[in-house]
Amino acid sequence: MSDAPFFHESSGTIRFWVLVEGKLLGASVSREALHHRYRPTAQGEDPLETYLANAADIEAAVRRRLAQGSREPVMLREYDLRAPDAQVPG
């Protein structure tokens, strides 16, 4: 298995792995979630390019989901990618 992120055409998601406590855990995020969070005014953007430009933020979202009890593979939603100051404590 390669640990390089890639665009999975049939599901419309970026699939990637995040190192958590010494283990690579699988995750994915949809093209639409990336578009709405990071490039809402763009047209025809490359989802892999968007992911790579925002990988640290996206990986932090995966870690938050795992801390909340999510299991692998983590599928990020638009809600998970909101700006930290927009998140409601909960």
C-alpha positions as a printed Julia matrix, in Angstrom:
90×3 Matrix{Float64}:
   0.0    0.0     0.0
   1.26   3.42   -0.9
   0.74   6.15    1.67
   0.49   8.88   -0.97
  -2.91  10.57   -1.16
  -4.84  10.0    -4.38
  -8.13  10.91   -6.03
 -10.46   7.91   -6.22
 -12.54   8.67   -9.31
 -15.47   6.32   -8.73
 -16.18   7.61   -5.21
 -15.22  11.23   -5.91
 -12.97  11.33   -2.84
  -9.39  11.96   -1.92
  -8.13   8.94   -0.01
  -5.23   9.47    2.33
  -3.56   8.22    5.5
  -2.78  10.03    8.73
  -0.09   8.95   11.18
  -1.7    8.64   14.62
   0.19   7.13   17.54
   2.62   5.4    15.2
  -0.06   3.89   12.94
  -1.24   5.0     9.5
  -5.02   5.33    9.58
  -7.13   5.64    6.44
  -9.37   8.6     5.75
 -11.16  10.26    2.87
 -12.79  13.55    1.99
 -15.11  14.31   -0.91
 -14.32  16.61   -3.78
 -17.4   18.65   -2.81
 -16.36  19.09    0.82
 -12.93  20.31   -0.29
 -14.48  22.68   -2.8
 -16.98  24.21   -0.37
 -14.44  24.68    2.43
 -11.32  25.77    0.58
 -12.25  27.0    -2.91
 -15.95  27.93   -3.0
 -15.54  30.43   -5.84
 -13.27  28.29   -8.01
 -14.42  26.23  -10.96
 -12.84  23.03  -12.21
 -10.24  22.86   -9.45
  -8.16  19.73   -8.91
  -9.28  18.07   -5.65
  -5.86  16.51   -5.06
  -4.21  19.92   -5.4
  -6.73  21.38   -2.94
  -6.07  18.53   -0.5
  -2.28  18.94   -0.74
  -2.51  22.7    -0.16
  -4.57  22.13    3.0
  -3.28  18.75    4.21
  -2.3   19.9     7.71
  -5.78  21.31    8.37
  -7.47  18.21    6.91
  -5.3   15.84    8.94
  -6.15  17.83   12.08
  -9.83  17.3    11.26
  -9.2   13.53   11.06
  -7.49  13.6    14.45
 -10.45  15.52   15.95
 -12.87  12.93   14.58
 -10.77  10.08   15.97
 -10.65  11.8    19.37
 -14.45  11.98   19.26
 -14.64   8.21   18.77
 -14.68   7.75   14.99
 -13.16   4.58   13.64
 -11.04   3.99   10.6
 -11.62   4.75    7.82
 -12.64   8.3     8.71
 -14.85  10.0     6.12
 -14.64  13.74    6.64
 -17.74  15.82    6.06
 -18.04  19.52    5.27
 -18.89  20.08    8.94
 -15.54  18.57    9.98
 -13.64  21.05    7.81
 -15.16  24.23    9.21
 -12.75  26.87   10.37
 -11.82  26.23   14.04
 -13.35  29.52   15.22
 -16.67  28.51   13.6
 -16.95  25.27   15.56
 -19.4   25.12   18.4
 -18.0   23.6    21.62
 -19.73  20.45   22.38
